[in-house]
Amino acid sequence: MFYRMLNVVTSARYETRRVRKQINVLQALDVAKTQLYHFTTIGMGFFTDAYDLFSISLITDLLGCIYYSDGKLPTDAALALNCIAFVGTVIGQIFFGWLGDRMGRKYIYGVTLKLMVLCSLASGLSFSHKPKDVIATLCFFRFWLGIGIGGDYPLSATIMSEYANKKTRGTFIAAVFAMQGLGNLAAGAVVLIISAKFKNTPAYKADEFGQADYVWRIVLMFGAVPALLTYYWRMKMPETARYTALIAKNLKQAASDMTSVLDIEIPIEKEEMDAIGRQDEFGLFSIEFFHRHGRELLGTTMCWLVLDIVFYSLNLFMKDIFNGIGWFDDGTNMDPLEQTYKIARTQAIITLSGTLPGYFFTVAFIDKLGRIRIQLVGFTMMTIFIIGLAGPYNYWHDNKKAHIGFAIMYASIFFFANFGPNSTTFILPTEIFPTRLRSTCHGISGAGGKIGAIIGVVWFVLYGQGRTQKSLLMLAGCNLIGVMFTLALPESKGMSLEDITGEIDEVQEVPIGSPGIDEGAEFIHSVVF
């Protein structure tokens, strides 16, 4: 019923049947064997994104210990530190996503990486040691860091999807996103290593707070390293052939770029130029886009929004949730780095046992099982495990012997988040929208996700304290909403991007009420189990 309602709202009065004109350079990309350039395209952009976004949760308690007399960050400071990067990310995803479709994926991606390097380094600086000055400076640079991270989302996904072949495209886009898991693990590992190094020095025994002040700065500044490495590798690659051919309309340059990458000769035919000239030119805010892709854009945005409410709430407030069942000892009896060390250790354990395996399973099975099936199963299993935590919450709290079981179930949520909607919400928007709007639509979908992350942060900071059980039940409800909107999305497994979107076609009208589905794509909007 839900699917039918969406179909009524977003369907045109009559559709068009499209006959595909294949373009040699794009066909060469679709059938190209997996080569070294596919792996170099993965990069470390998402490693940097995850490191920068998740490392802040590991040092907020440390900042409270260092700069505030009661050892805790004020509510407004905690809210600002956890939210400000997400606010920047929303802006960056929309703005840089739009620019990526206007000025090229490669050039704009280089701009975002430079911004990430600069702001990662600046995040470790402050204009003075007064608490308000430190927090204000950190928030300022993390806002701009978030803008750079936001740009990385649509551009990384679009670059990989437009370089990959249709057989393994899902695998390689998932591999790009799997770097998020490694970045999350790296954040915990860096905090563990640096904390341990400083704790075992004579200087720390003499001045605990002064030495601890170096720790959080080094942790944040380290995020510049992977961004620099990514910039070096990505700038050596040419612009994607799909942007050059279909948006810049320069087939010769596209063929030349891909000839050097694929090491083959790619002929250009006159009919190809004519086919490119016949492309639809409707814009994002046109009625035509609304009829053809409005349902898909609503679906990808809503799925990402509810997913990120759950994913970032469970990630950023892991300490509070575990503290609610008595996992951590009273932090007031610990030195500044001891609690930071224990929090980072817990996050690393969850990442290794649940988060990373989930990413790896997606990389292995995304092109076998399909995007929609994985997303539906992921949302469903996350709901089951979250209810398993929330329902008997008093049992988990009162029975210390059950704490390990709580941790296993918590890790299972992250496994099915990543072998599920956390990966597929990143993949689908870069496959189902036209080339000239691909980066923009991915940015809009991703911005919806980060709005969801902000909602989750605001809820836990302002209302979630002492209400963990109710908060978990709310997150389970978000997953069920994700299941409903997933049913409105098309499966894109094994298809050329141009087949999915209907680009480069000669158009013929068919009778009113006939299904407007591309030939060869009859399974769109259906999920087979």
C-alpha positions in Angstrom: 0.0 0.0 0.0 2.8 2.4 0.9 4.5 1.8 -2.5 1.3 2.3 -4.3 0.7 5.6 -2.6 4.2 6.8 -3.6 3.6 5.6 -7.1 0.3 7.6 -7.4 1.9 10.8 -6.2 5.0 10.6 -8.4 3.9 8.9 -11.6 3.4 10.7 -14.9 0.1 10.5 -16.8 1.9 8.5 -19.5 5.4 7.2 -19.8 7.9 6.8 -22.6 9.7 3.7 -23.8 13.4 4.2 -24.5 15.7 2.4 -26.8 19.3 2.6 -25.7 22.1 3.9 -28.0 25.3 2.5 -26.7 28.4 4.8 -26.5 31.7 3.0 -27.1 33.7 4.7 -24.3 30.9 4.0 -21.8 30.5 0.4 -23.0 34.3 0.0 -22.6 34.0 1.1 -18.9 31.0 -1.2 -18.3 32.7 -4.3 -19.5 36.3 -3.5 -18.5 38.2 -6.1 -16.5 39.0 -5.2 -12.9 42.4 -3.4 -13.0 44.7 -1.4 -10.8 43.0 1.9 -11.5 39.8 0.5 -9.9 41.6 0.0 -6.6 43.4 3.3 -6.7 40.0 5.0 -7.2 38.9 3.8 -3.8 41.2 6.2 -2.0 41.1 7.1 1.7 38.6 9.9 1.6 36.0 8.0 3.7 38.7 6.8 6.0 39.3 10.5 6.8 35.6 11.3 7.0 35.0 8.6 9.6 38.1 9.4 11.6 37.2 13.1 11.8 33.5 12.5 12.6 33.9 9.8 15.2 37.1 10.8 17.0 35.3 13.8 18.6 33.2 11.4 20.7 36.3 9.9 22.2 37.7 13.2 23.4 34.7 15.1 24.7 35.0 13.7 28.2 38.7 14.6 28.1 37.9 18.2 27.2 35.5 18.3 30.1 38.2 17.0 32.5 40.8 19.5 31.3 38.8 22.7 31.0 35.9 22.6 33.4 36.1 22.4 37.2 33.3 19.8 37.6 35.0 17.6 35.0 32.1 17.6 32.5 31.3 19.6 29.4 28.3 21.9 29.8 25.2 20.7 27.8 25.5 23.5 25.3 29.2 22.8 24.7 28.6 19.0 24.3 25.7 19.7 21.9 27.8 22.1 19.8 30.9 19.8 19.6 28.8 16.8 18.5 26.5 18.7 16.1 28.6 21.3 14.4 30.5 19.0 12.0 27.2 17.5 10.9 25.7 21.0 10.2 28.7 21.7 8.0 28.4 18.3 6.4 24.8 19.0 5.3 25.9 22.2 3.6 28.9 20.6 2.0 26.9 17.7 0.6 24.4 19.9 -1.1 26.8 22.6 -2.3 29.8 20.5 -3.4 27.4 17.8 -4.8 25.9 20.5 -7.0 29.3 21.9 -8.0 30.5 18.4 -8.9 27.8 18.3 -11.6 28.7 21.7 -12.8 32.5 21.9 -12.7 33.6 18.3 -12.7 34.1 15.6 -10.1 37.9 15.7 -10.1 38.4 19.4 -9.6 35.7 19.8 -6.9 36.9 16.7 -5.1 40.4 18.3 -4.9 38.9 21.4 -3.3 37.2 19.3 -0.6 40.3 17.4 0.2 42.3 20.6 0.6 39.6 22.0 3.0 39.7 18.8 5.0 43.5 18.9 5.4 43.5 22.5 6.5 40.7 22.2 8.9 42.0 18.9 10.5 45.2 20.7 11.3 43.4 23.8 12.5 41.1 21.8 14.8 44.1 21.1 17.0 44.8 24.8 17.6 43.1 27.3 19.9 43.5 31.0 20.4 43.9 30.6 24.2 43.4 28.1 27.0 40.2 29.6 28.3 37.3 27.0 28.1 35.0 29.2 25.9 37.8 30.1 23.5 38.9 26.5 23.1 35.4 25.2 22.4 34.6 28.2 20.1 37.7 27.6 18.1 37.2 23.9 17.9 33.6 24.4 16.8 34.6 26.9 14.1 37.1 24.7 12.4 35.0 21.6 12.8 32.1 23.3 11.0 34.4 24.0 8.0 35.8 20.5 8.3 32.3 19.2 8.1 31.7 21.1 4.9 34.8 19.4 3.4 33.6 16.0 4.6 30.2 16.7 3.1 31.7 17.3 -0.3 33.6 14.0 -0.1 30.3 12.0 0.2 28.8 12.6 -3.3 32.1 13.1 -5.1 33.7 9.9 -3.8 30.6 7.8 -4.6 30.1 9.4 -8.0 33.8 9.0 -9.1 33.8 5.4 -8.2 30.4 4.6 -9.8 31.4 6.2 -13.0 34.8 4.5 -13.2 33.6 1.0 -12.2 32.3 -1.7 -14.6 28.6 -2.8 -14.2 29.5 -6.3 -12.9 31.5 -5.2 -9.9 30.3 -1.6 -9.5 28.5 -2.3 -6.2 31.6 -4.0 -4.8 33.9 -1.1 -5.5 31.4 1.6 -4.2 31.0 -0.5 -1.1 34.8 -0.7 -0.8 34.9 3.1 -0.8 32.4 3.2 1.9 34.1 0.4 3.9 36.9 2.8 4.5 34.6 4.4 7.0 34.9 1.3 9.2 38.7 1.5 9.0 38.6 5.2 9.9 36.4 4.5 12.8 38.8 1.8 14.0 41.8 4.2 13.4 40.2 6.8 15.6 40.0 4.4 18.5 43.5 3.1 17.8 45.1 6.5 17.7 43.5 7.6 20.9 44.6 4.3 22.6 48.2 4.7 21.4 48.6 8.4 22.2 46.9 8.0 25.6 49.1 5.1 26.5 52.2 7.0 25.4 51.4 10.1 27.5 50.3 8.2 30.5 53.6 6.5 30.8 55.8 9.6 30.8 57.3 11.4 33.9 55.8 14.7 32.5 52.3 13.3 32.8 52.8 12.4 36.4 53.9 16.0 37.1 51.2 17.7 35.1 48.3 15.4 34.1 46.0 18.1 32.7 48.8 19.9 30.8 49.9 16.7 29.1 46.4 15.5 28.4 45.8 18.8 26.6 48.3 17.6 23.9 46.4 14.3 23.4 43.1 15.6 22.0 45.0 18.1 19.7 47.2 15.4 18.2 44.2 13.1 17.8 42.3 15.7 15.7 45.3 16.9 13.7 46.1 13.3 12.6 43.1 13.4 10.3 45.1 15.5 7.8 47.4 12.6 7.0 45.0 10.3 5.1 43.4 13.3 3.3 46.8 14.3 2.0 47.4 10.8 0.7 44.0 10.7 -1.0 44.7 14.0 -2.7 48.0 12.7 -4.2 46.4 9.6 -5.7 43.1 11.2 -6.9 44.7 14.1 -8.6 46.8 11.8 -10.8 43.6 10.3 -12.3 41.6 11.9 -15.2 38.1 13.2 -15.0 35.4 10.5 -15.2 34.5 9.6 -18.8 30.8 9.9 -18.0 31.2 13.5 -16.9 33.4 14.4 -19.9 31.2 12.7 -22.4 27.7 13.3 -21.1 28.0 16.6 -19.3 31.0 18.3 -21.0 29.9 16.6 -24.3 33.5 16.0 -25.3 33.6 12.4 -26.5 37.2 12.7 -27.9 38.6 13.7 -24.5 36.6 11.0 -22.8 37.9 8.4 -25.2 41.4 9.7 -24.8 41.3 9.6 -21.0 39.9 6.1 -20.9 42.3 4.9 -23.5 45.2 5.8 -21.2 43.4 4.2 -18.2 42.2 1.0 -19.9 45.1 0.7 -22.3 42.8 0.0 -25.3 41.7 1.9 -28.4 38.2 3.3 -28.2 36.6 4.4 -31.5 34.2 7.3 -31.8 31.3 7.2 -34.2 29.2 10.0 -35.6 26.0 8.4 -34.3 27.3 8.6 -30.8 27.6 12.4 -31.1 24.0 12.5 -32.3 22.9 10.3 -29.4 24.6 12.6 -26.8 22.9 15.6 -28.5 19.5 14.0 -27.9 19.9 13.7 -24.1 17.1 15.0 -22.0 18.0 18.3 -20.3 15.4 18.5 -17.6 16.6 20.1 -14.3 16.3 19.1 -10.7 13.3 21.2 -10.0 11.4 20.4 -13.2 8.1 18.5 -13.4 9.9 15.9 -15.6 12.4 15.1 -12.9 9.7 14.9 -10.3 7.7 12.4 -12.4 10.7 10.3 -13.3 12.9 10.4 -10.2 10.9 12.1 -7.5 9.9 8.8 -5.8 13.5 7.6 -5.8 14.9 10.9 -4.4 12.4 10.8 -1.6 13.2 7.2 -0.9 16.9 7.5 -0.8 16.7 10.7 1.4 14.3 9.2 3.9 16.2 5.9 4.2 19.4 7.7 4.8 17.8 10.1 7.3 16.3 7.4 9.6 19.4 5.3 9.2 21.7 8.0 10.4 19.5 8.8 13.4 20.2 5.3 14.5 23.8 4.8 13.3 25.2 8.0 14.7 23.2 7.9 17.9 24.6 4.4 18.7 28.1 5.5 17.7 28.5 8.9 19.3 26.6 7.9 22.5 28.0 4.4 22.9 29.7 5.5 26.1 26.5 6.8 27.6 24.5 3.7 26.6 27.2 1.3 28.1 27.5 3.5 31.1 23.8 3.2 31.7 24.2 -0.6 32.4 27.3 0.0 34.6 29.9 -1.0 32.0 32.3 1.8 33.0 33.4 2.7 36.5 32.8 6.1 38.0 34.9 8.5 35.9 35.4 10.9 38.9 37.9 8.4 40.4 40.0 8.2 37.2 42.8 10.4 35.9 42.0 12.4 32.7 43.4 9.8 30.3 42.2 6.6 32.0 38.6 7.0 31.1 39.4 8.2 27.6 41.5 5.0 27.2 38.6 2.8 28.3 36.1 4.5 26.1 38.4 4.1 23.1 39.0 0.5 23.9 35.3 -0.3 24.0 34.7 1.4 20.7 37.6 -0.5 19.1 36.2 -3.8 20.3 32.7 -3.0 18.9 34.3 -1.9 15.6 36.4 -5.0 15.2 33.6 -7.4 16.2 30.6 -5.9 14.4 31.3 -2.8 12.3 34.2 -4.0 10.1 32.8 -7.5 9.4 29.5 -5.8 8.2 31.4 -3.7 5.7 33.4 -6.7 4.4 30.2 -8.7 4.0 28.7 -5.9 1.9 31.8 -5.8 -0.3 31.6 -9.5 -0.8 27.9 -9.9 -1.5 26.5 -6.6 -2.8 26.7 -7.7 -6.4 25.4 -11.1 -5.7 22.4 -10.4 -3.4 21.5 -6.9 -4.7 21.1 -3.5 -2.9 17.5 -3.7 -1.9 17.6 -7.1 -0.4 20.6 -6.2 1.8 19.0 -3.0 2.8 15.7 -4.6 3.8 17.4 -7.4 5.8 19.7 -4.8 7.5 16.9 -2.6 8.7 14.9 -5.6 9.9 17.7 -7.2 11.9 18.8 -3.9 13.4 15.2 -3.5 14.7 15.2 -7.0 16.2 18.5 -6.4 18.0 17.7 -2.9 19.3 14.4 -4.2 20.7 16.5 -7.0 22.3 18.5 -4.4 24.1 15.6 -2.1 25.0 13.0 -4.7 26.1 14.9 -6.3 29.0 16.9 -3.2 29.7 16.5 -3.6 33.5 18.0 -7.1 33.2 21.0 -5.8 31.4 21.4 -3.1 34.1 21.0 -5.4 37.1 22.9 -8.4 35.9 26.6 -7.7 35.5 27.2 -11.2 34.1 25.0 -10.3 31.2 27.1 -7.3 30.1 29.1 -9.4 27.6 25.8 -10.4 26.0 24.7 -6.8 25.8 28.0 -5.9 24.0 27.5 -8.8 21.5 24.0 -7.7 20.6 25.3 -4.1 20.3 28.0 -5.2 17.9 25.4 -7.2 16.0 23.4 -4.0 15.4 26.5 -2.4 13.7 27.1 -5.6 11.7 23.6 -5.4 10.2 23.8 -1.6 9.8 26.9 -2.0 7.6 25.8 -5.2 6.0 22.7 -3.3 5.3 21.4 0.3 5.0 24.6 2.2 6.1 26.3 0.9 3.0 23.4 0.7 0.5 22.1 4.2 1.3 25.5 5.4 0.1 25.5 3.1 -3.1 22.0 3.6 -4.5 21.9 7.4 -5.0 25.0 7.2 -7.2 23.4 4.6 -9.5 19.8 5.5 -10.1 20.0 9.2 -11.0 21.1 10.8 -14.4 24.7 11.7 -14.9 24.2 15.4 -15.0 22.3 15.3 -11.6 24.0 12.3 -10.0 26.3 14.1 -7.6 23.6 16.6 -6.7 21.0 13.9 -5.9 23.6 12.0 -3.9 24.4 15.1 -2.0 20.7 15.8 -1.2 20.2 12.2 -0.1 23.4 12.3 2.1 22.3 15.7 3.5 19.1 14.1 4.6 21.2 11.5 6.4 23.2 14.1 8.3 20.1 15.9 9.3 19.1 12.6 10.8 22.4 12.5 12.6 21.8 16.0 14.0 18.3 14.8 15.2 19.9 11.9 17.0 22.5 14.0 18.7 20.0 16.6 19.8 17.7 13.9 21.2 20.4 12.1 23.2 22.0 15.3 24.6 18.8 17.1 25.6 16.3 14.3 26.2 18.2 10.9 26.2 19.9 11.2 29.6 18.5 8.6 31.8 16.0 7.5 29.1 18.1 5.0 27.3 15.3 2.4 27.1 12.9 4.9 25.4 15.6 6.2 23.2 16.4 2.7 21.9 12.8 2.0 21.2 12.6 5.2 19.2 15.6 4.0 17.1 13.8 0.7 16.5 10.9 2.7 15.1 13.2 4.6 12.8 14.4 1.3 11.3 10.8 0.3 10.5 10.3 3.6 8.6 13.4 2.7 6.6 11.9 -0.6 5.6 8.8 1.1 4.2 10.8 3.6 2.1 13.2 1.0 0.9 10.2 -0.7 -0.9 10.0 2.5 -3.2 13.6 2.1 -4.5 14.8 0.3 -7.6 17.3 -2.5 -7.8 20.3 -1.6 -9.8 22.5 -4.7 -9.6 24.4 -5.6 -12.7 23.0 -2.8 -14.9 24.8 -0.1 -16.8 24.2 3.3 -15.3 22.7 4.5 -18.6 20.3 1.6 -18.6 19.1 2.4 -15.1 18.6 6.1 -15.8 17.4 5.9 -19.4 20.0 8.3 -20.7 21.2 8.5 -24.3 18.0 7.3 -25.8 15.6 7.9 -28.7 12.2 8.4 -27.3 8.8 7.0 -28.5 5.5 7.5 -26.7 3.4 4.5 -25.7 -0.2 4.4 -24.6 -1.5 5.9 -21.4 -1.1 3.6 -18.4 1.7 1.5 -20.0 4.7 0.9 -17.6 7.5 3.4 -18.3 10.4 1.1 -17.6 13.5 0.8 -19.6 13.8 -2.3 -21.7 16.1 -4.8 -20.0 15.2 -3.3 -16.6 11.8 -5.0 -16.0 12.7 -5.8 -12.4 13.0 -2.2 -11.3 10.8 -1.5 -8.3 10.6 -5.2 -7.4 12.5 -7.2 -4.9 12.8 -10.9 -5.3 13.6 -13.0 -2.2 
